[in-house]
Amino acid sequence: MGAYKPPLEGRDPDRFLLLDFNERTLPISQCIEQALIDYIQSGRLQMYPSYGDVVAQIAAYSGVEEQQLMITNGSDQGIDLVFRAAAQLGHEAIIPEPSFAMYTQCAAIEDLKVISPQYDRETGFPIEGVLSAINERTRIICVANPNNPCGTPVSKDDIVRILRAAPDAAVLVDECYYEYMRETVVDLISSYPNLLITRTFSKTWGIPSLRMGYLMSAAENIESLLKVRGPYDINQLAIVACQAALESPEDMQTYTREVMEESKPLFEKYLEDKGIVFWPSSANYLWTFPENPDDVEQALQQAGVLVRPKKDANGAVGLRITIGTKEQTEKVIQILEDFEQHGS
Ligand SMILES: Cc1ncc(COP(=O)(O)O)c(C=O)c1O
């Protein structure tokens, strides 16, 4: 197997508008920045992390019991823990494709057989393909809600069908983009012991650099997974930033509202007007299929905007474009207009 190596080279925010990693496109809020500065200046960096009441705080925010939640080093660690704890050689994972690379990476680490029903732009999540792939060796089913790179949502009904059809498998619902989509299956945790939900402070909350995620499930699962996670896996600055963020959620709310209610509709309308194909998305990114993706990517890069090429099931290259503020989207549209008119 190969290493999971995202294309991080040359991502200089002073040179480029970064629309290639689904990140927040504005610096973090003042209150998070100040909390970090205060902590650094408090003379406690020589101590090991201690997590205080952060689990209770996130549980209250998410509407679960404290015992139903654990913090993780980004949601990547939550995903990794589920794979490590739930499956071993001889087991199978169902990972609909295309999807977030971490799932297949974790499956490869455990040497699992992977079955990959395909997403479709028109019909969305391949529910029938997932259900028909379930067998007695299935131990993990990944449901990214919404999915990356296509932004496709999965209905609660479909998730319940999977939970019922695979009672012996861990059904991993990845709600990485929860505050953009604003739909969750957290309320199913008490009814389905095979449900595990990962979330993160990387996307909507804007602190991917600090690696702060969390995992929610039945209390018995959390108790077991805590045996697999290390006692200091989440660093103290991530805790400080996350607590500051939860205490003042207004900044996150204002930003996500602008992205989803102003900026994204503006970009969708532009794409529709130009007849550029894109996948319907419930997240802060659109997977777009211009006729000449390489040239468009180059034109955007030359004008100071980075986007991410991603291939579909037929090998066609689409550009996954993160949506930022309305002003940033207007800039992207202007660059695309100029490229269309002048070829540069
Ligand atoms: C669907 C999905 N899940 C999880 C992650 C990982 O997020 P984190 O930074 O919390 O590890 C990403 C990051 O791009 C993602 O797109």
PDBQT file of the ligand as one rigid body, heavy atoms in Angstrom, charges set to zero:
ROOT
HETATM    1  C1  LIG A 401     -15.633  13.425   4.306  1.00  0.00    +0.000 C 
HETATM    2  C2  LIG A 401     -14.451  13.792   5.142  1.00  0.00    +0.000 A 
HETATM    3  N1  LIG A 401     -14.267  13.176   6.314  1.00  0.00    +0.000 NA
HETATM    4  C3  LIG A 401     -13.225  13.467   7.107  1.00  0.00    +0.000 A 
HETATM    5  C4  LIG A 401     -12.282  14.409   6.733  1.00  0.00    +0.000 A 
HETATM    6  C5  LIG A 401     -11.096  14.637   7.638  1.00  0.00    +0.000 C 
HETATM    7  O1  LIG A 401     -11.268  15.699   8.465  1.00  0.00    +0.000 OA
HETATM    8  P1  LIG A 401     -10.333  15.976   9.732  1.00  0.00    +0.000 P 
HETATM    9  O2  LIG A 401      -9.552  17.197   9.416  1.00  0.00    +0.000 OA
HETATM   10  O3  LIG A 401     -11.281  16.161  10.854  1.00  0.00    +0.000 OA
HETATM   11  O4  LIG A 401      -9.462  14.779   9.956  1.00  0.00    +0.000 OA
HETATM   12  C6  LIG A 401     -12.423  15.072   5.510  1.00  0.00    +0.000 A 
HETATM   13  C7  LIG A 401     -11.419  16.062   5.088  1.00  0.00    +0.000 C 
HETATM   14  O5  LIG A 401     -11.361  16.522   4.004  1.00  0.00    +0.000 OA
HETATM   15  C8  LIG A 401     -13.540  14.767   4.716  1.00  0.00    +0.000 A 
HETATM   16  O6  LIG A 401     -13.748  15.378   3.541  1.00  0.00    +0.000 OA
ENDROOT
TORSDOF 0
